[in-house]
Amino acid sequence: MWAERTSHFSLSGIREMFALTKPGAINLGLGQPDFDTPTHIKEAAKEALDKGYTGYTPNKGFPELIDAIASYYEQYGVQAGQEQIICTSGGSEALHLAFEALINPGDEVILPDPGFVAYAPLTHVAGGVPVSARVSADDDFRLQPDTVADRITDKTKALVINSPANPTGAVQRHNEMREFVELADDHDFYIISDEVYDKMLYRGKHVSPASIDPDRVIVVNSVSKTYAMTGWRLGYAIAPAAIVEEMLKVHQYIQACAPSISQKAAYAALTGPQESVRSMVDEFFARRSGVMHHLKGIADCVTPEGAFYVFPRFATSDTSFDLTMRLAQAGVIVVPGSAFGRFGEGHVRISYAASQQSIDLAFQIIREQVSAR
Ligand SMILES: Cc1ncc(COP(=O)(O)O)c(C=O)c1O
């Protein structure tokens, strides 16, 4: 009765788990910063309301916001003109548009596994076939060019890269990015580069593959994580002009434009003071050390180099879902690794977007639960 394409995926089992959660449980399952949007950004939104920016905007977004996005990406060596940028309703919509613009029925899309939960469903929505490329703890969860090369066929249309990564916190190296771009050039496919955690980085400098070959790459980003603005729903894509044109067609009919007030707020975020970003990242860095210390002796865990997640494997015979359920009943919410792909099994994702006090308390419970087995 319903369209076939939505039968290929389901709502995440995480909802089921929340239903069984003890009231007052500590939530280390969140995929958003536990910080408020900085004041100057909120003020810009209030001013936009007062000035009456309450109508539709140009479909691609306000030109000054597009210029601000272009300037922001210059720090990564990416030069983009107005015609190469589109503002969207969060990075989520930018991802959706990228898949819709690129994928024909039966086209294959190579995805990191474990990887962000939206990639496989969005591939299905576009009529494509997800092909999983394992990322392994042995490589610090960095996607390996050899693994990608093994998964390429004549149907490969796109490769998704996510650095820093959700759920592992892995950060790809420049030489790996270069090899991905070379593979894309040699085999004529595109790279969708999800860069929403570009500022949540604890080593080196963020590398966008668009700085290596802008003709092969669709960059997806948003103000959600960097400026603690997940609810404002403001993202963007940077891509070759011809692809942006196709993305715009879909965007125009499903969304019309990104929210006007959020665009004004995003402009203030990108062009205003950046201290709040630095202090948030410093805080995450300090918490990461605390979390790694707590994990010592109870789990194997790669030290993440970015984002605000750890992806440990506890010494237990439980499946990651069962362990997560047990922890939820004991008062700590984390996400089963299996939610991120079949190679996530055995792991759980713990977010440290929570206060140090909550993290310390949560780890007392986790320690009790995993030592009880
Ligand atoms: C890797 C990754 N990409 C994209 C998104 C989407 O973010 P938004 O739509 O808020 O920009 C998220 C959100 O959790 C994410 O973790």
The ligand as an SDF file (V2000), in Angstrom:
LIG
                    3D

 16 16  0  0  0  0  0  0  0  0999 V2000
   27.4390   13.3120   10.9580 C   0  0  0  0  0  0  0  0  0  0  0  0
   26.2170   14.1630   10.9630 C   0  0  0  0  0  0  0  0  0  0  0  0
   25.8260   14.7230    9.8190 N   0  0  0  0  0  0  0  0  0  0  0  0
   24.7400   15.5060    9.7490 C   0  0  0  0  0  0  0  0  0  0  0  0
   23.9670   15.7370   10.8750 C   0  0  0  0  0  0  0  0  0  0  0  0
   22.7730   16.5980   10.7240 C   0  0  0  0  0  0  0  0  0  0  0  0
   22.8540   17.7650   11.4450 O   0  0  0  0  0  0  0  0  0  0  0  0
   21.9290   19.0300   11.1580 P   0  0  0  0  0  0  0  0  0  0  0  0
   20.8070   18.6070   10.2740 O   0  0  0  0  0  0  0  0  0  0  0  0
   21.4540   19.4790   12.4970 O   0  0  0  0  0  0  0  0  0  0  0  0
   22.8100   20.0350   10.5010 O   0  0  0  0  0  0  0  0  0  0  0  0
   24.3300   15.1600   12.0960 C   0  0  0  0  0  0  0  0  0  0  0  0
   23.5030   15.3390   13.3010 C   0  0  0  0  0  0  0  0  0  0  0  0
   23.6310   14.6380   14.2900 O   0  0  0  0  0  0  0  0  0  0  0  0
   25.4950   14.3460   12.1470 C   0  0  0  0  0  0  0  0  0  0  0  0
   25.9160   13.7860   13.2820 O   0  0  0  0  0  0  0  0  0  0  0  0
  1  2  1  0
  2  3  1  0
  2 15  2  0
  3  4  2  0
  4  5  1  0
  5  6  1  0
  5 12  2  0
  6  7  1  0
  7  8  1  0
  8  9  2  0
  8 10  1  0
  8 11  1  0
 12 13  1  0
 12 15  1  0
 13 14  2  0
 15 16  1  0
M  END
$$$$
